[in-house]
Amino acid sequence: MSTPTNETPNVVVQNPQVRKVANVVLGIALIVFPAAAVLDGASADLDFSQWLIPATAVTSFLAGVFGLAVTTPNVPAKS
């Protein structure tokens, strides 16, 4: 019997539940912030720019880092 090999040896976050929760949180933020920007642009009474611009920048940065550092290494290697 052969020893199973690890298909994803570079996994940074070992716990799949943590990866899933982080991905969902980032995904929701990446949907909500642009929707808030559209709402802000459509209404003269709203001004979300004080928090929306920095929040969008930070979220985009974190999503990129998460994708490159966590999601990409977790893709199984070719056999």
ROSE-4610 file (N, C-alpha, C; in Angstrom, 1 decimal, always signed):
// ROSE-4610
residu = [M/M/M/S/S/S/T/T/T/P/P/P/T/T/T/N/N/N/E/E/E/T/T/T/P/P/P/N/N/N/V/V/V/V/V/V/V/V/V/Q/Q/Q/N/N/N/P/P/P/Q/Q/Q/V/V/V/R/R/R/K/K/K/V/V/V/A/A/A/N/N/N/V/V/V/V/V/V/L/L/L/G/G/G/I/I/I/A/A/A/L/L/L/I/I/I/V/V/V/F/F/F/P/P/P/A/A/A/A/A/A/A/A/A/V/V/V/L/L/L/D/D/D/G/G/G/A/A/A/S/S/S/A/A/A/D/D/D/L/L/L/D/D/D/F/F/F/S/S/S/Q/Q/Q/W/W/W/L/L/L/I/I/I/P/P/P/A/A/A/T/T/T/A/A/A/V/V/V/T/T/T/S/S/S/F/F/F/L/L/L/A/A/A/G/G/G/V/V/V/F/F/F/G/G/G/L/L/L/A/A/A/V/V/V/T/T/T/T/T/T/P/P/P/N/N/N/V/V/V/P/P/P/A/A/A/K/K/K/S/S/S]
num = [1/1/1/2/2/2/3/3/3/4/4/4/5/5/5/6/6/6/7/7/7/8/8/8/9/9/9/10/10/10/11/11/11/12/12/12/13/13/13/14/14/14/15/15/15/16/16/16/17/17/17/18/18/18/19/19/19/20/20/20/21/21/21/22/22/22/23/23/23/24/24/24/25/25/25/26/26/26/27/27/27/28/28/28/29/29/29/30/30/30/31/31/31/32/32/32/33/33/33/34/34/34/35/35/35/36/36/36/37/37/37/38/38/38/39/39/39/40/40/40/41/41/41/42/42/42/43/43/43/44/44/44/45/45/45/46/46/46/47/47/47/48/48/48/49/49/49/50/50/50/51/51/51/52/52/52/53/53/53/54/54/54/55/55/55/56/56/56/57/57/57/58/58/58/59/59/59/60/60/60/61/61/61/62/62/62/63/63/63/64/64/64/65/65/65/66/66/66/67/67/67/68/68/68/69/69/69/70/70/70/71/71/71/72/72/72/73/73/73/74/74/74/75/75/75/76/76/76/77/77/77/78/78/78/79/79/79]
x = [+0.9/+0.0/+0.9/+0.6/+1.4/+0.9/+1.8/+1.4/+0.8/-0.4/-1.0/-0.1/+0.0/+0.8/-0.2/+0.4/-0.3/-0.5/-1.7/-1.9/-1.7/-1.8/-1.7/-0.6/+0.6/+1.7/+1.9/+1.4/+1.7/+0.5/-0.4/-1.5/-1.1/-1.5/-1.1/-2.0/-3.3/-4.3/-4.8/-4.5/-4.8/-6.3/-6.9/-8.3/-9.3/-10.0/-10.8/-12.0/-12.4/-13.5/-13.1/-11.9/-11.3/-11.2/-10.7/-10.6/-11.9/-12.9/-14.3/-14.9/-14.8/-15.3/-14.6/-13.3/-12.6/-13.0/-13.1/-13.6/-15.0/-15.9/-17.2/-17.3/-16.5/-16.5/-15.9/-14.8/-14.3/-15.2/-15.8/-16.8/-18.0/-18.5/-19.6/-19.2/-18.0/-17.5/-17.3/-16.8/-16.6/-17.9/-19.0/-20.3/-21.0/-20.9/-21.5/-20.9/-19.6/-18.9/-19.2/-19.1/-19.5/-21.0/-21.8/-23.3/-23.5/-22.8/-22.9/-22.3/-21.3/-20.8/-21.8/-22.5/-23.6/-24.7/-25.1/-26.1/-25.7/-24.4/-23.9/-23.9/-23.5/-23.4/-24.8/-25.8/-27.2/-27.9/-27.5/-28.2/-27.4/-27.9/-27.2/-27.2/-28.1/-28.2/-27.2/-26.6/-25.7/-24.2/-23.4/-21.9/-21.2/-21.0/-20.3/-18.8/-18.3/-16.9/-15.9/-16.2/-15.3/-14.9/-15.8/-15.4/-15.3/-16.1/-16.2/-14.9/-14.2/-12.9/-11.9/-11.6/-10.6/-11.0/-12.3/-12.8/-12.6/-13.0/-12.8/-11.4/-10.5/-9.0/-8.5/-8.8/-8.4/-8.9/-10.2/-10.8/-10.2/-10.0/-9.4/-8.0/-7.3/-5.9/-5.9/-6.8/-6.9/-7.4/-8.3/-8.8/-7.7/-6.8/-5.7/-4.7/-4.4/-3.4/-4.0/-5.2/-5.9/-5.9/-6.2/-6.2/-4.8/-3.8/-2.5/-1.8/-2.0/-1.3/-2.1/-3.4/-4.2/-4.9/-5.7/-6.4/-5.6/-4.7/-3.8/-3.0/-2.3/-1.5/-2.4/-3.7/-4.6/-5.1/-4.9/-5.3/-4.4/-5.1/-4.3/-3.3/-2.1/-1.1/-1.5/-1.0/-1.3/-0.6/-1.3/-0.7/+0.3]
y = [-1.2/+0.0/+1.2/+2.2/+3.4/+4.4/+5.3/+6.4/+7.5/+8.0/+9.1/+10.4/+11.0/+12.2/+13.4/+14.5/+15.7/+16.5/+16.6/+17.3/+18.8/+19.3/+20.8/+21.0/+20.9/+21.0/+22.4/+23.4/+24.8/+25.5/+24.7/+25.3/+26.2/+27.4/+28.4/+28.3/+28.3/+28.2/+26.7/+26.0/+24.5/+24.3/+25.1/+24.8/+25.2/+24.3/+24.7/+25.6/+25.5/+26.3/+27.8/+28.0/+29.3/+29.9/+29.1/+29.6/+29.9/+29.1/+29.4/+30.6/+30.8/+32.0/+33.3/+33.2/+34.4/+34.7/+33.7/+33.9/+34.5/+34.0/+34.5/+36.0/+36.3/+37.7/+38.6/+38.2/+39.1/+39.2/+38.1/+38.2/+39.1/+39.0/+39.9/+41.3/+41.6/+43.0/+43.5/+42.6/+43.0/+43.2/+42.7/+43.0/+44.2/+44.3/+45.4/+46.8/+46.9/+48.2/+48.8/+48.0/+48.7/+49.0/+48.2/+48.6/+49.9/+50.0/+51.3/+52.5/+52.2/+53.3/+53.7/+52.8/+53.1/+53.8/+53.4/+54.1/+55.5/+55.7/+57.0/+57.9/+57.3/+58.2/+58.5/+57.7/+58.0/+58.9/+59.2/+60.0/+61.2/+62.3/+63.6/+63.7/+63.0/+63.1/+62.2/+61.3/+60.3/+60.7/+60.5/+60.7/+59.6/+58.5/+57.4/+57.4/+58.4/+58.4/+58.5/+59.0/+59.1/+57.7/+56.7/+55.4/+54.4/+54.7/+53.8/+53.6/+54.7/+54.6/+53.8/+54.2/+53.4/+51.9/+51.7/+50.3/+49.5/+50.1/+49.4/+49.1/+50.1/+49.8/+48.7/+48.7/+47.7/+46.3/+46.3/+45.0/+44.4/+45.3/+44.8/+44.3/+45.0/+44.5/+43.2/+43.0/+41.8/+40.6/+40.9/+39.9/+39.4/+40.4/+40.0/+39.2/+39.6/+38.8/+37.4/+37.4/+36.1/+35.2/+35.7/+34.9/+34.4/+35.2/+34.8/+33.9/+34.2/+33.5/+32.3/+32.3/+31.2/+30.4/+31.0/+30.2/+29.5/+30.3/+29.7/+28.5/+28.6/+27.4/+26.2/+26.5/+25.4/+24.6/+25.1/+24.4/+23.1/+22.0/+20.7/+20.8/+20.2/+20.1/+19.1/+19.3/+18.3/+17.0/+15.9/+14.6/+14.2]
z = [+0.0/+0.0/+0.0/-0.9/-1.0/+0.0/+0.4/+1.3/+0.4/+0.8/+0.1/+0.1/-1.0/-1.1/-0.8/-0.3/-0.1/-1.4/-1.9/-3.2/-3.0/-1.8/-1.6/-0.5/-0.8/+0.2/+0.7/+0.0/+0.4/+1.1/+1.6/+2.3/+3.4/+3.4/+4.4/+5.6/+5.3/+6.4/+6.4/+7.4/+7.4/+7.6/+8.4/+8.7/+7.6/+6.9/+5.8/+6.2/+7.5/+7.9/+8.0/+8.5/+8.5/+7.1/+6.2/+4.8/+4.2/+4.5/+4.0/+4.6/+5.9/+6.5/+6.0/+5.9/+5.4/+4.0/+3.2/+1.8/+1.7/+2.5/+2.5/+3.0/+4.0/+4.6/+3.5/+2.9/+1.8/+0.6/+0.3/-0.8/-0.6/+0.6/+1.0/+1.0/+1.5/+1.5/+0.1/-0.8/-2.2/-3.0/-2.5/-3.1/-2.4/-1.1/-0.4/-0.7/-0.7/-0.9/-2.3/-3.4/-4.7/-4.7/-4.1/-4.1/-3.3/-2.2/-1.4/-2.3/-3.1/-3.9/-5.0/-5.5/-6.5/-5.8/-4.7/-3.9/-3.6/-3.1/-2.8/-4.0/-5.2/-6.4/-6.9/-6.6/-7.1/-6.2/-5.0/-4.0/-3.6/-3.7/-3.3/-1.8/-1.1/+0.4/+1.1/+0.4/+1.0/+0.7/+1.7/+1.5/+2.2/+1.6/+2.2/+2.0/+1.2/+0.8/+1.9/+3.1/+4.2/+4.7/+4.6/+5.0/+3.8/+2.8/+1.7/+0.9/+0.6/-0.1/+0.6/+1.9/+2.6/+2.8/+3.1/+3.3/+2.0/+0.8/-0.4/-0.7/-0.5/-0.7/+0.2/+1.4/+2.4/+2.0/+1.7/+1.3/+0.0/-1.0/-2.2/-2.0/-1.2/-0.8/-0.1/+0.9/+1.6/+0.7/-0.2/-1.1/-2.0/-2.5/-3.3/-2.6/-1.4/-0.5/-0.2/+0.2/+0.5/-0.7/-1.9/-3.1/-3.4/-3.4/-3.7/-2.6/-1.4/-0.3/+0.3/+0.1/+0.7/-0.3/-1.2/-2.2/-3.2/-3.9/-4.9/-4.5/-3.3/-2.9/-2.5/-2.3/-1.9/-3.1/-4.3/-5.5/-5.7/-5.8/-5.9/-7.1/-6.9/-7.9/-9.0/-10.2/-11.3/-11.0/-11.3/-11.1/-12.1]
